[in-house]
Amino acid sequence: MRRPNGCRWPDEQAIERLYRTRYRGFTARHFHEHLVRDHLCRWGYTWTKLLLQSKGLLERAPRRGAHRRKRPRRPLPGMMLHQDGSRHAWLAGREPMDLIVTMDDATNEIYSAFLVEEEGTASTLRALMAVFGAHGLPLALYTDRGSHYFHTPEAGGKVDRHNPTQVGRALAHLGVEHIAAYSPEARGRSERMFRTLQDRLAKELALASITTVEAANKFICDVYLPTHNARFMVKAEQDGSAFVAIPGVDLNEILCLQEERQVGNDNTVTFHRFRLQIPPGPLRPHFVKARVKVRQYPDGTYAIFHGRRCIGRYDADGVLSGEFAQPACQAQPSTASPRAERPSTTLRAAKGGGLAAARPSLTAVPREAETNDRSAPGNGAGSLTRKWPLATPLRQRTKLERAANSCAT
């Protein structure tokens, strides 16, 4: 394709028509970037902005207020991350959803961004898993005082540091400082970033004809974020990184929902809508009345821990899985008592015509029944451990017999 002459006067009607039909609602800066990248336009941003304003397609920006001093950025990436959610109609024809964004304070780089129906603990742990797994642990995380971040006893008051949420527990376990913001102005960087995303990302998704959450999240990760970071990232004040590597640490066991439960009399744990059966193990015969920790992972699976030891893993339906799964050929354990599953010895004897018809023992040595057998141990006929003759036990001897026996010895 032949490149147009940069000195030639641009076709204003073509640019105006392009804005009205395809890029309606774009800002002057955003529209100019598409003109340069996709339509090989060589005219500057100021000319494009003035053209759109002269045609009545854009309004002039209001005059800015008094200057406020900005908080200086952290000098190194990884020293502090911002995380927040923004509710907006990101997809055309769908209800508003939350965009969860995690960005770096030093460089404005967005490490993670995805759409969810509603912001909460699960979305926060999912974002932390993506960032910590790819880059390591930051020194601090800066968030608002949402109920999934902090417990706040009084509305608008200070957060309760002694009663952590699931997110607070996980961050404390990893040694990441959790900083609470007490005003929207304190989160100015993330607020400005969300204004940019609401203006650009929603239009890019509509331009790509994306209508589903799955497709939108894939587009954000693979297409939009690399372009956005290349456009809005700034250079850090110092070279290097403050992220801390964590080799050998399983983040999946920390960044999950964890609640304490007491084991019931039937050796099960009730968690949400499931009754999780603890399988038999070599540690102890049962865990009745024991305090255990139940963990729910981002993929919907579960696990039960007694101290640091895992005593059961379950799939999303509450069925034992992994190393605790029972073989397919093995029968499922019955909840009824083993004594109630088979008839008693007396019942078998009555049906079979006496004790001789009862089922023989599987452990005792078979022997013939004798008439003079006794139930007392050590007193059977011919026993080598008999203590006294059965005919004259010690308690039946008279005083004279005992005296004569002592004289004889």
DONUMAR-39563 format. One record per residue (C-alpha): residue number from 1; residue in three letters; x, y, z. Coordinates in nm, 2 decimals. Layout:
BEGIN
+-----+---------+--------+--------+--------+
! num ! residuo !     px !     py !     pz !
+-----+---------+--------+--------+--------+
! NUM !     ALA !      X !      Y !      Z !
...
+-----+---------+--------+--------+--------+
end
This chain:
BEGIN
+-----+---------+--------+--------+--------+
! num ! residuo !     px !     py !     pz !
+-----+---------+--------+--------+--------+
!   1 !     MET !   0.00 !   0.00 !   0.00 !
!   2 !     ARG !   0.13 !   0.34 !  -0.10 !
!   3 !     ARG !   0.20 !   0.57 !   0.20 !
!   4 !     PRO !   0.03 !   0.91 !   0.17 !
!   5 !     ASN !   0.23 !   1.23 !   0.14 !
!   6 !     GLY !   0.28 !   1.39 !   0.48 !
!   7 !     CYS !   0.28 !   1.74 !   0.33 !
!   8 !     ARG !  -0.06 !   1.69 !   0.16 !
!   9 !     TRP !  -0.36 !   1.86 !   0.34 !
!  10 !     PRO !  -0.56 !   1.58 !   0.51 !
!  11 !     ASP !  -0.91 !   1.50 !   0.41 !
!  12 !     GLU !  -1.11 !   1.65 !   0.70 !
!  13 !     GLN !  -1.44 !   1.50 !   0.59 !
!  14 !     ALA !  -1.28 !   1.15 !   0.58 !
!  15 !     ILE !  -1.14 !   1.20 !   0.94 !
!  16 !     GLU !  -1.47 !   1.34 !   1.06 !
!  17 !     ARG !  -1.67 !   1.05 !   0.90 !
!  18 !     LEU !  -1.42 !   0.80 !   1.05 !
!  19 !     TYR !  -1.48 !   0.94 !   1.40 !
!  20 !     ARG !  -1.86 !   0.95 !   1.36 !
!  21 !     THR !  -1.89 !   0.59 !   1.23 !
!  22 !     ARG !  -1.62 !   0.40 !   1.41 !
!  23 !     TYR !  -1.46 !   0.59 !   1.69 !
!  24 !     ARG !  -1.76 !   0.78 !   1.83 !
!  25 !     GLY !  -1.69 !   0.88 !   2.20 !
!  26 !     PHE !  -1.31 !   0.84 !   2.18 !
!  27 !     THR !  -1.10 !   1.11 !   2.34 !
!  28 !     ALA !  -0.89 !   1.32 !   2.11 !
!  29 !     ARG !  -0.57 !   1.15 !   2.23 !
!  30 !     HIS !  -0.72 !   0.80 !   2.19 !
!  31 !     PHE !  -0.86 !   0.88 !   1.85 !
!  32 !     HIS !  -0.53 !   1.03 !   1.73 !
!  33 !     GLU !  -0.34 !   0.71 !   1.84 !
!  34 !     HIS !  -0.57 !   0.50 !   1.62 !
!  35 !     LEU !  -0.53 !   0.74 !   1.33 !
!  36 !     VAL !  -0.15 !   0.71 !   1.34 !
!  37 !     ARG !  -0.14 !   0.34 !   1.40 !
!  38 !     ASP !  -0.42 !   0.21 !   1.19 !
!  39 !     HIS !  -0.48 !   0.47 !   0.92 !
!  40 !     LEU !  -0.13 !   0.61 !   0.86 !
!  41 !     CYS !  -0.22 !   0.97 !   0.94 !
!  42 !     ARG !   0.08 !   1.19 !   1.00 !
!  43 !     TRP !  -0.09 !   1.50 !   1.14 !
!  44 !     GLY !  -0.03 !   1.59 !   1.50 !
!  45 !     TYR !  -0.25 !   1.55 !   1.81 !
!  46 !     THR !  -0.33 !   1.92 !   1.85 !
!  47 !     TRP !  -0.46 !   1.95 !   1.49 !
!  48 !     THR !  -0.68 !   1.64 !   1.54 !
!  49 !     LYS !  -0.82 !   1.78 !   1.87 !
!  50 !     LEU !  -0.89 !   2.12 !   1.72 !
!  51 !     LEU !  -1.06 !   1.96 !   1.42 !
!  52 !     LEU !  -1.29 !   1.75 !   1.64 !
!  53 !     GLN !  -1.38 !   2.05 !   1.86 !
!  54 !     SER !  -1.45 !   2.27 !   1.55 !
!  55 !     LYS !  -1.69 !   2.01 !   1.42 !
!  56 !     GLY !  -1.87 !   1.99 !   1.75 !
!  57 !     LEU !  -1.76 !   1.63 !   1.81 !
!  58 !     LEU !  -1.57 !   1.71 !   2.13 !
!  59 !     GLU !  -1.62 !   1.97 !   2.40 !
!  60 !     ARG !  -1.33 !   2.18 !   2.54 !
!  61 !     ALA !  -1.19 !   2.05 !   2.86 !
!  62 !     PRO !  -1.28 !   2.26 !   3.17 !
!  63 !     ARG !  -1.01 !   2.47 !   3.33 !
!  64 !     ARG !  -0.81 !   2.29 !   3.59 !
!  65 !     GLY !  -0.84 !   2.39 !   3.96 !
!  66 !     ALA !  -0.56 !   2.47 !   4.20 !
!  67 !     HIS !  -0.26 !   2.26 !   4.19 !
!  68 !     ARG !  -0.23 !   1.99 !   4.46 !
!  69 !     ARG !   0.10 !   1.84 !   4.55 !
!  70 !     LYS !   0.13 !   1.48 !   4.45 !
!  71 !     ARG !   0.26 !   1.21 !   4.68 !
!  72 !     PRO !   0.61 !   1.10 !   4.55 !
!  73 !     ARG !   0.63 !   0.76 !   4.39 !
!  74 !     ARG !   0.81 !   0.48 !   4.55 !
!  75 !     PRO !   1.16 !   0.46 !   4.39 !
!  76 !     LEU !   1.16 !   0.08 !   4.31 !
!  77 !     PRO !   0.90 !  -0.15 !   4.15 !
!  78 !     GLY !   0.76 !  -0.39 !   4.41 !
!  79 !     MET !   0.78 !  -0.15 !   4.70 !
!  80 !     MET !   0.41 !  -0.08 !   4.70 !
!  81 !     LEU !   0.12 !  -0.21 !   4.48 !
!  82 !     HIS !  -0.23 !  -0.06 !   4.44 !
!  83 !     GLN !  -0.53 !  -0.28 !   4.42 !
!  84 !     ASP !  -0.89 !  -0.18 !   4.36 !
!  85 !     GLY !  -1.20 !  -0.26 !   4.17 !
!  86 !     SER !  -1.41 !  -0.03 !   3.94 !
!  87 !     ARG !  -1.77 !  -0.10 !   3.86 !
!  88 !     HIS !  -1.87 !   0.00 !   3.51 !
!  89 !     ALA !  -2.05 !  -0.12 !   3.20 !
!  90 !     TRP !  -1.74 !  -0.26 !   3.04 !
!  91 !     LEU !  -1.92 !  -0.48 !   2.79 !
!  92 !     ALA !  -2.19 !  -0.35 !   2.56 !
!  93 !     GLY !  -2.53 !  -0.49 !   2.63 !
!  94 !     ARG !  -2.44 !  -0.63 !   2.97 !
!  95 !     GLU !  -2.49 !  -0.51 !   3.33 !
!  96 !     PRO !  -2.21 !  -0.33 !   3.50 !
!  97 !     MET !  -1.93 !  -0.55 !   3.63 !
!  98 !     ASP !  -1.61 !  -0.50 !   3.84 !
!  99 !     LEU !  -1.27 !  -0.47 !   3.69 !
! 100 !     ILE !  -1.00 !  -0.58 !   3.94 !
! 101 !     VAL !  -0.67 !  -0.40 !   3.88 !
! 102 !     THR !  -0.33 !  -0.45 !   4.05 !
! 103 !     MET !  -0.07 !  -0.19 !   3.95 !
! 104 !     ASP !   0.27 !  -0.07 !   4.07 !
! 105 !     ASP !   0.31 !   0.26 !   4.24 !
! 106 !     ALA !   0.66 !   0.32 !   4.10 !
! 107 !     THR !   0.60 !   0.27 !   3.73 !
! 108 !     ASN !   0.22 !   0.26 !   3.68 !
! 109 !     GLU !   0.25 !  -0.08 !   3.53 !
! 110 !     ILE !  -0.06 !  -0.29 !   3.55 !
! 111 !     TYR !   0.03 !  -0.65 !   3.66 !
! 112 !     SER !  -0.32 !  -0.79 !   3.66 !
! 113 !     ALA !  -0.66 !  -0.69 !   3.54 !
! 114 !     PHE !  -0.98 !  -0.90 !   3.49 !
! 115 !     LEU !  -1.36 !  -0.87 !   3.50 !
! 116 !     VAL !  -1.58 !  -1.04 !   3.76 !
! 117 !     GLU !  -1.94 !  -1.01 !   3.85 !
! 118 !     GLU !  -1.87 !  -0.86 !   4.19 !
! 119 !     GLU !  -1.56 !  -0.76 !   4.38 !
! 120 !     GLY !  -1.48 !  -0.97 !   4.69 !
! 121 !     THR !  -1.24 !  -1.20 !   4.87 !
! 122 !     ALA !  -1.22 !  -1.45 !   4.59 !
! 123 !     SER !  -1.14 !  -1.19 !   4.33 !
! 124 !     THR !  -0.88 !  -1.03 !   4.56 !
! 125 !     LEU !  -0.70 !  -1.36 !   4.63 !
! 126 !     ARG !  -0.71 !  -1.45 !   4.25 !
! 127 !     ALA !  -0.54 !  -1.12 !   4.17 !
! 128 !     LEU !  -0.27 !  -1.16 !   4.44 !
! 129 !     MET !  -0.21 !  -1.52 !   4.32 !
! 130 !     ALA !  -0.14 !  -1.39 !   3.97 !
! 131 !     VAL !   0.09 !  -1.11 !   4.08 !
! 132 !     PHE !   0.28 !  -1.29 !   4.35 !
! 133 !     GLY !   0.33 !  -1.60 !   4.14 !
! 134 !     ALA !   0.47 !  -1.41 !   3.85 !
! 135 !     HIS !   0.68 !  -1.14 !   4.02 !
! 136 !     GLY !   0.73 !  -1.24 !   4.39 !
! 137 !     LEU !   0.62 !  -1.07 !   4.71 !
! 138 !     PRO !   0.60 !  -0.69 !   4.73 !
! 139 !     LEU !   0.68 !  -0.49 !   5.04 !
! 140 !     ALA !   0.33 !  -0.34 !   5.08 !
! 141 !     LEU !  -0.02 !  -0.35 !   4.93 !
! 142 !     TYR !  -0.23 !  -0.03 !   4.93 !
! 143 !     THR !  -0.61 !  -0.07 !   4.92 !
! 144 !     ASP !  -0.94 !   0.09 !   5.03 !
! 145 !     ARG !  -1.12 !  -0.02 !   5.34 !
! 146 !     GLY !  -1.37 !  -0.26 !   5.17 !
! 147 !     SER !  -1.52 !  -0.53 !   5.39 !
! 148 !     HIS !  -1.31 !  -0.80 !   5.22 !
! 149 !     TYR !  -0.99 !  -0.61 !   5.30 !
! 150 !     PHE !  -1.05 !  -0.49 !   5.65 !
! 151 !     HIS !  -1.30 !  -0.51 !   5.94 !
! 152 !     THR !  -1.41 !  -0.16 !   6.03 !
! 153 !     PRO !  -1.62 !  -0.15 !   6.35 !
! 154 !     GLU !  -1.75 !   0.21 !   6.29 !
! 155 !     ALA !  -1.85 !   0.35 !   5.95 !
! 156 !     GLY !  -1.57 !   0.58 !   5.84 !
! 157 !     GLY !  -1.35 !   0.49 !   6.14 !
! 158 !     LYS !  -1.02 !   0.31 !   6.18 !
! 159 !     VAL !  -0.98 !  -0.05 !   6.07 !
! 160 !     ASP !  -0.95 !  -0.33 !   6.33 !
! 161 !     ARG !  -0.60 !  -0.47 !   6.30 !
! 162 !     HIS !  -0.67 !  -0.74 !   6.56 !
! 163 !     ASN !  -0.95 !  -0.90 !   6.36 !
! 164 !     PRO !  -0.81 !  -0.97 !   6.01 !
! 165 !     THR !  -1.01 !  -1.07 !   5.71 !
! 166 !     GLN !  -0.91 !  -1.37 !   5.49 !
! 167 !     VAL !  -0.70 !  -1.12 !   5.28 !
! 168 !     GLY !  -0.54 !  -0.98 !   5.59 !
! 169 !     ARG !  -0.46 !  -1.32 !   5.73 !
! 170 !     ALA !  -0.29 !  -1.43 !   5.40 !
! 171 !     LEU !  -0.09 !  -1.10 !   5.37 !
! 172 !     ALA !   0.02 !  -1.13 !   5.73 !
! 173 !     HIS !   0.13 !  -1.49 !   5.67 !
! 174 !     LEU !   0.34 !  -1.38 !   5.37 !
! 175 !     GLY !   0.48 !  -1.07 !   5.55 !
! 176 !     VAL !   0.33 !  -0.81 !   5.32 !
! 177 !     GLU !   0.23 !  -0.49 !   5.48 !
! 178 !     HIS !  -0.13 !  -0.40 !   5.42 !
! 179 !     ILE !  -0.20 !  -0.02 !   5.41 !
! 180 !     ALA !  -0.55 !   0.12 !   5.43 !
! 181 !     ALA !  -0.66 !   0.44 !   5.25 !
! 182 !     TYR !  -0.89 !   0.67 !   5.44 !
! 183 !     SER !  -1.00 !   0.89 !   5.15 !
! 184 !     PRO !  -1.04 !   0.87 !   4.77 !
! 185 !     GLU !  -0.78 !   1.14 !   4.73 !
! 186 !     ALA !  -0.53 !   0.91 !   4.90 !
! 187 !     ARG !  -0.58 !   0.67 !   4.61 !
! 188 !     GLY !  -0.54 !   0.93 !   4.34 !
! 189 !     ARG !  -0.32 !   0.72 !   4.12 !
! 190 !     SER !  -0.55 !   0.43 !   4.10 !
! 191 !     GLU !  -0.85 !   0.66 !   4.06 !
! 192 !     ARG !  -0.69 !   0.83 !   3.76 !
! 193 !     MET !  -0.60 !   0.49 !   3.61 !
! 194 !     PHE !  -0.96 !   0.38 !   3.64 !
! 195 !     ARG !  -1.08 !   0.69 !   3.45 !
! 196 !     THR !  -0.84 !   0.61 !   3.17 !
! 197 !     LEU !  -0.95 !   0.24 !   3.17 !
! 198 !     GLN !  -1.32 !   0.33 !   3.17 !
! 199 !     ASP !  -1.26 !   0.56 !   2.87 !
! 200 !     ARG !  -1.03 !   0.34 !   2.67 !
! 201 !     LEU !  -1.09 !  -0.02 !   2.76 !
! 202 !     ALA !  -1.46 !  -0.02 !   2.72 !
! 203 !     LYS !  -1.42 !   0.13 !   2.37 !
! 204 !     GLU !  -1.15 !  -0.12 !   2.27 !
! 205 !     LEU !  -1.37 !  -0.41 !   2.38 !
! 206 !     ALA !  -1.66 !  -0.27 !   2.18 !
! 207 !     LEU !  -1.43 !  -0.21 !   1.88 !
! 208 !     ALA !  -1.32 !  -0.58 !   1.90 !
! 209 !     SER !  -1.69 !  -0.69 !   1.92 !
! 210 !     ILE !  -1.63 !  -0.88 !   2.25 !
! 211 !     THR !  -1.95 !  -0.96 !   2.45 !
! 212 !     THR !  -1.85 !  -1.24 !   2.69 !
! 213 !     VAL !  -1.65 !  -1.22 !   3.01 !
! 214 !     GLU !  -1.41 !  -1.51 !   2.91 !
! 215 !     ALA !  -1.33 !  -1.34 !   2.58 !
! 216 !     ALA !  -1.29 !  -1.00 !   2.75 !
! 217 !     ASN !  -1.04 !  -1.13 !   3.01 !
! 218 !     LYS !  -0.84 !  -1.30 !   2.74 !
! 219 !     PHE !  -0.83 !  -0.98 !   2.53 !
! 220 !     ILE !  -0.73 !  -0.77 !   2.83 !
! 221 !     CYS !  -0.44 !  -1.01 !   2.92 !
! 222 !     ASP !  -0.31 !  -1.08 !   2.57 !
! 223 !     VAL !  -0.39 !  -0.76 !   2.38 !
! 224 !     TYR !  -0.48 !  -0.46 !   2.59 !
! 225 !     LEU !  -0.24 !  -0.47 !   2.88 !
! 226 !     PRO !   0.08 !  -0.48 !   2.67 !
! 227 !     THR !  -0.04 !  -0.18 !   2.47 !
! 228 !     HIS !  -0.16 !   0.00 !   2.78 !
! 229 !     ASN !   0.16 !  -0.05 !   2.97 !
! 230 !     ALA !   0.38 !   0.06 !   2.68 !
! 231 !     ARG !   0.18 !   0.38 !   2.66 !
! 232 !     PHE !   0.14 !   0.48 !   3.02 !
! 233 !     MET !   0.43 !   0.32 !   3.21 !
! 234 !     VAL !   0.69 !   0.56 !   3.36 !
! 235 !     LYS !   1.05 !   0.49 !   3.44 !
! 236 !     ALA !   1.12 !   0.41 !   3.80 !
! 237 !     GLU !   1.34 !   0.65 !   4.00 !
! 238 !     GLN !   1.60 !   0.38 !   4.07 !
! 239 !     ASP !   1.72 !   0.07 !   3.89 !
! 240 !     GLY !   1.63 !  -0.27 !   4.04 !
! 241 !     SER !   1.34 !  -0.44 !   4.20 !
! 242 !     ALA !   1.20 !  -0.47 !   4.55 !
! 243 !     PHE !   1.00 !  -0.79 !   4.48 !
! 244 !     VAL !   1.11 !  -1.08 !   4.70 !
! 245 !     ALA !   1.13 !  -1.43 !   4.55 !
! 246 !     ILE !   0.97 !  -1.71 !   4.75 !
! 247 !     PRO !   1.10 !  -2.04 !   4.62 !
! 248 !     GLY !   0.94 !  -2.35 !   4.77 !
! 249 !     VAL !   0.64 !  -2.17 !   4.90 !
! 250 !     ASP !   0.30 !  -2.30 !   4.78 !
! 251 !     LEU !   0.09 !  -1.99 !   4.74 !
! 252 !     ASN !  -0.22 !  -2.20 !   4.67 !
! 253 !     GLU !  -0.21 !  -2.31 !   5.04 !
! 254 !     ILE !  -0.20 !  -1.95 !   5.17 !
! 255 !     LEU !  -0.40 !  -1.74 !   4.92 !
! 256 !     CYS !  -0.72 !  -1.94 !   4.99 !
! 257 !     LEU !  -1.03 !  -1.92 !   5.21 !
! 258 !     GLN !  -0.95 !  -2.08 !   5.55 !
! 259 !     GLU !  -1.20 !  -2.14 !   5.83 !
! 260 !     GLU !  -1.18 !  -2.33 !   6.16 !
! 261 !     ARG !  -1.43 !  -2.61 !   6.23 !
! 262 !     GLN !  -1.49 !  -2.88 !   6.49 !
! 263 !     VAL !  -1.52 !  -3.24 !   6.38 !
! 264 !     GLY !  -1.86 !  -3.39 !   6.45 !
! 265 !     ASN !  -1.94 !  -3.72 !   6.62 !
! 266 !     ASP !  -1.96 !  -3.90 !   6.28 !
! 267 !     ASN !  -1.60 !  -3.78 !   6.19 !
! 268 !     THR !  -1.73 !  -3.53 !   5.94 !
! 269 !     VAL !  -1.69 !  -3.15 !   5.90 !
! 270 !     THR !  -1.97 !  -2.93 !   5.78 !
! 271 !     PHE !  -1.85 !  -2.65 !   5.55 !
! 272 !     HIS !  -2.09 !  -2.44 !   5.35 !
! 273 !     ARG !  -2.33 !  -2.69 !   5.19 !
! 274 !     PHE !  -2.10 !  -2.99 !   5.22 !
! 275 !     ARG !  -2.04 !  -3.26 !   5.48 !
! 276 !     LEU !  -1.68 !  -3.36 !   5.43 !
! 277 !     GLN !  -1.60 !  -3.71 !   5.55 !
! 278 !     ILE !  -1.25 !  -3.75 !   5.70 !
! 279 !     PRO !  -1.09 !  -4.07 !   5.57 !
! 280 !     PRO !  -0.92 !  -4.32 !   5.80 !
! 281 !     GLY !  -0.55 !  -4.27 !   5.84 !
! 282 !     PRO !  -0.24 !  -4.39 !   6.04 !
! 283 !     LEU !  -0.23 !  -4.10 !   6.28 !
! 284 !     ARG !  -0.54 !  -4.17 !   6.49 !
! 285 !     PRO !  -0.86 !  -4.37 !   6.46 !
! 286 !     HIS !  -1.08 !  -4.06 !   6.44 !
! 287 !     PHE !  -1.08 !  -3.68 !   6.48 !
! 288 !     VAL !  -1.41 !  -3.64 !   6.67 !
! 289 !     LYS !  -1.43 !  -3.31 !   6.86 !
! 290 !     ALA !  -1.09 !  -3.20 !   6.72 !
! 291 !     ARG !  -1.04 !  -2.84 !   6.59 !
! 292 !     VAL !  -0.94 !  -2.85 !   6.22 !
! 293 !     LYS !  -0.89 !  -2.59 !   5.94 !
! 294 !     VAL !  -1.09 !  -2.62 !   5.62 !
! 295 !     ARG !  -0.94 !  -2.46 !   5.31 !
! 296 !     GLN !  -1.13 !  -2.37 !   4.99 !
! 297 !     TYR !  -0.91 !  -2.31 !   4.69 !
! 298 !     PRO !  -0.98 !  -2.08 !   4.39 !
! 299 !     ASP !  -1.06 !  -2.37 !   4.17 !
! 300 !     GLY !  -1.34 !  -2.48 !   4.41 !
! 301 !     THR !  -1.17 !  -2.78 !   4.57 !
! 302 !     TYR !  -1.13 !  -2.83 !   4.95 !
! 303 !     ALA !  -0.89 !  -2.97 !   5.20 !
! 304 !     ILE !  -0.89 !  -3.03 !   5.58 !
! 305 !     PHE !  -0.58 !  -2.97 !   5.79 !
! 306 !     HIS !  -0.51 !  -3.08 !   6.15 !
! 307 !     GLY !  -0.22 !  -2.86 !   6.25 !
! 308 !     ARG !   0.02 !  -2.86 !   5.95 !
! 309 !     ARG !  -0.09 !  -3.21 !   5.83 !
! 310 !     CYS !  -0.35 !  -3.25 !   5.56 !
! 311 !     ILE !  -0.60 !  -3.52 !   5.65 !
! 312 !     GLY !  -0.83 !  -3.50 !   5.35 !
! 313 !     ARG !  -0.87 !  -3.34 !   5.01 !
! 314 !     TYR !  -1.19 !  -3.31 !   4.82 !
! 315 !     ASP !  -1.31 !  -3.20 !   4.47 !
! 316 !     ALA !  -1.57 !  -2.93 !   4.40 !
! 317 !     ASP !  -1.85 !  -3.17 !   4.49 !
! 318 !     GLY !  -1.71 !  -3.27 !   4.83 !
! 319 !     VAL !  -1.58 !  -3.61 !   4.72 !
! 320 !     LEU !  -1.24 !  -3.74 !   4.83 !
! 321 !     SER !  -0.98 !  -3.69 !   4.57 !
! 322 !     GLY !  -0.60 !  -3.70 !   4.52 !
! 323 !     GLU !  -0.41 !  -3.94 !   4.74 !
! 324 !     PHE !  -0.72 !  -3.97 !   4.96 !
! 325 !     ALA !  -0.95 !  -4.09 !   4.68 !
! 326 !     GLN !  -1.08 !  -4.45 !   4.74 !
! 327 !     PRO !  -1.03 !  -4.71 !   4.46 !
! 328 !     ALA !  -1.32 !  -4.76 !   4.23 !
! 329 !     CYS !  -1.35 !  -5.13 !   4.33 !
! 330 !     GLN !  -1.36 !  -5.05 !   4.70 !
! 331 !     ALA !  -1.71 !  -5.02 !   4.85 !
! 332 !     GLN !  -1.81 !  -4.69 !   5.01 !
! 333 !     PRO !  -1.81 !  -4.70 !   5.39 !
! 334 !     SER !  -2.15 !  -4.73 !   5.55 !
! 335 !     THR !  -2.27 !  -4.48 !   5.80 !
! 336 !     ALA !  -2.45 !  -4.76 !   6.00 !
! 337 !     SER !  -2.28 !  -4.94 !   6.29 !
! 338 !     PRO !  -2.08 !  -5.25 !   6.20 !
! 339 !     ARG !  -2.26 !  -5.45 !   6.48 !
! 340 !     ALA !  -2.59 !  -5.36 !   6.32 !
! 341 !     GLU !  -2.49 !  -5.48 !   5.97 !
! 342 !     ARG !  -2.47 !  -5.86 !   6.07 !
! 343 !     PRO !  -2.69 !  -6.07 !   6.30 !
! 344 !     SER !  -2.57 !  -6.14 !   6.65 !
! 345 !     THR !  -2.42 !  -6.47 !   6.77 !
! 346 !     THR !  -2.74 !  -6.56 !   6.95 !
! 347 !     LEU !  -2.95 !  -6.50 !   6.65 !
! 348 !     ARG !  -2.72 !  -6.72 !   6.43 !
! 349 !     ALA !  -2.73 !  -6.99 !   6.69 !
! 350 !     ALA !  -3.11 !  -6.99 !   6.71 !
! 351 !     LYS !  -3.14 !  -7.01 !   6.33 !
! 352 !     GLY !  -2.87 !  -7.28 !   6.28 !
! 353 !     GLY !  -2.96 !  -7.51 !   6.57 !
! 354 !     GLY !  -2.72 !  -7.42 !   6.85 !
! 355 !     LEU !  -2.38 !  -7.25 !   6.90 !
! 356 !     ALA !  -2.21 !  -7.52 !   6.69 !
! 357 !     ALA !  -2.38 !  -7.37 !   6.38 !
! 358 !     ALA !  -2.25 !  -7.02 !   6.46 !
! 359 !     ARG !  -1.98 !  -6.87 !   6.23 !
! 360 !     PRO !  -1.63 !  -6.98 !   6.36 !
! 361 !     SER !  -1.38 !  -6.73 !   6.48 !
! 362 !     LEU !  -1.12 !  -6.61 !   6.23 !
! 363 !     THR !  -0.85 !  -6.57 !   6.49 !
! 364 !     ALA !  -0.88 !  -6.84 !   6.75 !
! 365 !     VAL !  -0.74 !  -7.19 !   6.70 !
! 366 !     PRO !  -1.02 !  -7.44 !   6.64 !
! 367 !     ARG !  -1.08 !  -7.70 !   6.92 !
! 368 !     GLU !  -1.34 !  -7.94 !   7.03 !
! 369 !     ALA !  -1.59 !  -7.84 !   7.30 !
! 370 !     GLU !  -1.54 !  -8.01 !   7.64 !
! 371 !     THR !  -1.80 !  -8.06 !   7.91 !
! 372 !     ASN !  -1.57 !  -7.94 !   8.19 !
! 373 !     ASP !  -1.45 !  -7.62 !   8.02 !
! 374 !     ARG !  -1.47 !  -7.31 !   8.24 !
! 375 !     SER !  -1.49 !  -6.96 !   8.13 !
! 376 !     ALA !  -1.23 !  -6.84 !   8.39 !
! 377 !     PRO !  -0.89 !  -6.80 !   8.23 !
! 378 !     GLY !  -0.62 !  -7.05 !   8.36 !
! 379 !     ASN !  -0.87 !  -7.29 !   8.51 !
! 380 !     GLY !  -0.95 !  -7.51 !   8.21 !
! 381 !     ALA !  -0.90 !  -7.89 !   8.22 !
! 382 !     GLY !  -0.54 !  -7.98 !   8.18 !
! 383 !     SER !  -0.44 !  -7.61 !   8.19 !
! 384 !     LEU !  -0.08 !  -7.54 !   8.28 !
! 385 !     THR !  -0.17 !  -7.22 !   8.45 !
! 386 !     ARG !  -0.42 !  -7.34 !   8.70 !
! 387 !     LYS !  -0.36 !  -7.18 !   9.04 !
! 388 !     TRP !  -0.55 !  -7.42 !   9.27 !
! 389 !     PRO !  -0.74 !  -7.75 !   9.24 !
! 390 !     LEU !  -1.11 !  -7.68 !   9.16 !
! 391 !     ALA !  -1.22 !  -7.92 !   9.43 !
! 392 !     THR !  -1.05 !  -7.76 !   9.73 !
! 393 !     PRO !  -0.99 !  -7.39 !   9.66 !
! 394 !     LEU !  -0.79 !  -7.20 !   9.92 !
! 395 !     ARG !  -1.10 !  -7.01 !  10.06 !
! 396 !     GLN !  -1.27 !  -7.34 !  10.14 !
! 397 !     ARG !  -0.99 !  -7.49 !  10.37 !
! 398 !     THR !  -1.05 !  -7.50 !  10.74 !
! 399 !     LYS !  -0.82 !  -7.35 !  11.00 !
! 400 !     LEU !  -0.69 !  -7.68 !  11.11 !
! 401 !     GLU !  -0.60 !  -7.78 !  10.75 !
! 402 !     ARG !  -0.41 !  -7.46 !  10.70 !
! 403 !     ALA !  -0.22 !  -7.51 !  11.03 !
! 404 !     ALA !  -0.13 !  -7.87 !  10.94 !
! 405 !     ASN !  -0.01 !  -7.76 !  10.60 !
! 406 !     SER !   0.22 !  -7.49 !  10.75 !
! 407 !     CYS !   0.37 !  -7.74 !  11.00 !
! 408 !     ALA !   0.44 !  -7.99 !  10.72 !
! 409 !     THR !   0.64 !  -7.73 !  10.54 !
+-----+---------+--------+--------+--------+
end
